[in-house]
């Protein structure tokens, strides 16, 4: 990991892309997490109306405290009729999906574009370094090897500065929002659901370590 510290200068150079990207990742997942809550409310409403059509939704409203503030505001604006609730909820889910998709687009336009800028800068730096080397260096190194380093190796670095970084932040945001609302609904069920995650994380780390070692052996 210490070798990755050499990339810090690029993150600082494109810090506004990076910070905006993190902001858009958080917003994308925030709106994503609203959809299951609203869907759950609609399902509970339909089930309640089928089982007890002449009873108000007092029991359903008691669980509204587990929902996000925006979801509670949307629910409070719904008509009391079940059919209207389903219609309004469907429209709201569609709007939420559009908003989430828009922020996802902005997320990629910041972090992924940042990684492309970093890739461009690195290739220019390597090419500038190639121009400063003497003829003896080119006699001992093949053209294919030099082209591979400026193309394939830099592309692998871009996978870290772009997709890998974006997906890591995305995963952190998803886990943060999910665990928060899961814990509000049922702490015990949350612990049961999260119990296998440490084992899964260790298994993924071991597999990735093996893949990276084989990749480095081939590149050597």
N, C-alpha and C positions, 0 to 999 in steps of 0.2 A: 504493500500500500504506500510505502514511503516514496516509491518512484512516481506515484501519481501526483505528488506535491508539485512537480514541475509544471503541471497544468494549471496551477492556481493563478498564474499571471493572465491566462486566457479568461478564466472565470471573472477575474477582476475587470478585465478589459470589456467584457460583455456582461457586466453585472446587472444592467437594467433588463436585458433579455432574461437573465437567470431569475431575478427577483419577480419580475412579472410572470414568468413561467410558473414559479411556485404558487403565486397568487391565483393564477388561472386553474392550476391543478386542484387547489383547495376548493375553489368555487365549483368546478366540475363535479367533484365528488360530493360536495354539499347538496347540490340539486339532485344528484343521483340517489342519495340516501333518503330524499323526501318521497320518492315514488313508492317504495315498499310500505312506508307508513300510511300513505293515502290509500293504497291498494288494500292494506289490512283493514283499514277503517270501513271501506266499502264492503268488503267480504263479511265483516262482522255485522254490518247493518243489514245485509241481505239475509244472512243466517238468522239474525234476530227477528226480522220481519216474517220469515217463514215459520219459525218456531212459535213466536208469540206476536201475531200481527196486530193485536189490539193493545199491546203494551208499549209504552214509550221507550226511547233508547237511553234510559238513565244509566243502565249498566255499561253501555258503550261509552257514554260521556265520562264515566268514572275513569276509564283508561286513557282519556285524551291527555292527561298530564304526562304520559310517557312520550307523546309526540313532540316534534319540533314546533317552535313558535309559529312559523309560517303555516305549517300544516294545521295547527289549531285555529288560526285565523281563517284559513280556507274552509275548514269544516264548519265553523260558526256561521259562515255566509251561505251554506247550503240550505235548500228548501227542505222542509220536514218530510216530504214524500220520498219514498225509497227510489222510485223511478227517476225522479229529478236529481237525487243525490248521485245516482250512477252516471247520469248524463253529464252533470257538472264535474264529477270526478274524472270522467274520461277526457273531457276537454282540458281540465287542469293537468292531467298526466301528459297529454300531448304537448302542452305549453312548457311543462317542466323538461320534457325530452328535448325540445328545441333549444331551450336555454342552456341545458347541459351540453348539448352538441356544439353550440356556439362557443362556449368556454373551452371545450375540448379542441376545437379548431384553433383558438387563440393560444392554447397550451402548446400545441405543436408548432405554431408559427413563431413562438418565442424560444422554447428549449431546443427543438430540432433545428431551427434556423441558426441558433447560436452554435450548435455543433458543426454545422456546415461552414460557418465563418471560421471556427477554430481549425477545422480540417484544411481550409484554404490557406490560412496563415501558416500552419505547420508545413504544408507542402512547399510553400514559398521559401520558408526558412531552410528546409532540407535542400531545395534546389540551389539556393544561394550558397549553401555550404559546399555542395558538389562543385560549384564553379571555382571555389577557392583551393580545391585539392590539386595536387601535382599529377603528372602523367604516370608516375610509379604506382599510385593508388589504383588507377584505372587498368593497369597491366595485371594487377593481382585480384581484381574484382570484376566479375562478369557484368555485362549490361543488364541482363535479366535479373540478377540479384539486386542491383541498385534500383531498378524500376519496381521490383517487388517491395522494397522497403519504403519507397515513396508513395506506393499505391495501396498495397494490401495492409501493411503495418499501420499506416496512418488511418486507414478505414476502420481498423480495429479500435484505435484510440477514439475515433468518432462515435463508435458504438457505445463507448463509456460516457463520453461527454454529452451524448444525445439520448438515444433510447434507454440505455441502462439507468442513467440518472433520472430521466423522466418517469420510468416505471417504478423506480425505488421511491421517489417522492409520492407518486400516485398510490403505491401500496401503503405507504405510511399514512396518507390521508384517509384512505378507505378503512384501514384498521382503526384509526383514531375515531372516526365518526361512527363506525359500526359498533365498536366496543362500548362507546359512550351510550348510545341508544339501547344497545342490548342490555347493558348493566342497569339502565333505568327501568327496563321492562322486567328483567329477571336476573339478579346477580348469580344465583345458583346455576341457571341454565347457561349463562355466559362462561362461567368457569369450566363447565363440562364441554362446551363447544370449543374452547380455546386450549384445552388440555393437550391435544395431539400436535399443536403447532410447534413446540420446541423440538420434538422428534423429527417433524417434517423439515424444519430449518436445518438441522444437523445433517440429515440425509442429502438435502440439496447442496449444502456446502461441500460435503465429501465428493459428490459427483462432479461438481464444478471444479474442484481442485484437481481431480483426475484428468478432466478434459483440458484444463489449462496447462498441466504438466506435459501432456502429449502434444499439445499445440506448440509449446515452447521447444520441445525436443525436435519437432519437424522443422521449425523455423531456424534452429541453431545450425 
